[in-house]
């Protein structure tokens, strides 16, 4: 149960990372329409400015950064304090996706994905928590994935990073209860973004970034512990996750690139 109940977005000070494209940019526009005051982060200032223009007349602060840099996250936190004084909500959305294609195994690639997706997330939390403690009905929201429910072929790097985020937030939710900071975990399925456009396999039940953004906003308003969409796709993966290991492995084996190369 939420510590604060249903929450309108009107006037809330919200920081979104990974806001220059995809779900992040669609969510910024969605929340701007709902009356939020925004801080948007990404590496490309020009693309962030285009998103800010699309959010008009909402108040939008640009905070360009590389999420994999702890220092840049902390500097952004200081800049946000100078502008807004505190934060009411953070949505840590930034991330990348790369796949493992055996027999090639590149530990450097896995480190790169973990540094951006997980450690970049952790650095953001470090910068944001002092601002949330001074905010109104504070809310910490993080982007995991339905892939975190079970181990999927080729997703060793991406899935591990998203499972780490899910576990981290589940634990942090309990530790933040005394501080009255709500925690929500976003677990999307396939969403059409520049990132998923690079995928070379079928993506069942894929939805648009705009549809995803609406689902996230509604989940944020309800203070849902987990915001899952599409609902049917998430349910299927949750069922697969609880199957006996041998059956689950047999079911997922045809998806393996190594299996297809035999």
Secondary structure by P-SEA (a helix, b strand, c coil): ccccccccccccbbbbccccccaaaaaaaaaaaaccccccccccaaaaaaaaaaacccbbbbbbbccccaaaaaaaaaaaaaccccccbbbbccbbbbbbccccccaaaaaaaaaccaaaaaaaaaacaaaaaacccbbbbbbbccccccccccaaaaaaaaaaaaaaaaaaaaaaccccbbbbbbbbccccccccccccccccccccaaaaaaaaaaaaaacccccccaaaaaaaaaaaaaccaaaaaaaacccccccccc
